């Protein structure tokens, strides 16, 4: 891996230790409308888990380390309870909010 890429990755992982940065990073990925959006979101969540340490996240979320890897690799569809446990462990929560400008928006 080129030195510049490693430096970027290190910087990204360090910034994701801040819950506000992690929330913004995940929000960008969850709002992606592309065909690969789910995969990209799981990769982003994997980056956040990496920032907090896979061993620590898997232990705190009551997941086996292998289950955590599989859930964030895209090889299996993670359960909602798994995503919530991972997010909770890193100080985040899953939320749904109204979409502004939606066809049924009455504001």
C-alpha positions, 0 to 999 in steps of 0.5 A: 500500500502506498505511503499516502494511502496508509497516511490517509487511512491512519488519519481517517481511523483516528478521526472516526474515534470522535462519535460526531465524525463517525456519525457524519461518516456513516450518514454520508454512506447510509444516504448513498442511493447507488447500487452498492450503498449497502456494501459501502455503508458496511465498509464504513461501519467496519472503519468505525469498528476498526477505530475503536478496535475490533476486539473491544467492539466485538466484546462490548457488542456481545458478538464473536470477533468472526461474527463481527467481521462477517457482519461488516464484510458484506458476506452476510446480511447483518441483523438489525440487532447486530447493527444496533449493538455495534453502533451502541458500542461506539456511542452511536444510535440508529435513527430515522427522520422525515425526508424533506421534500418527499411527495407526502411531505405536508409541511 
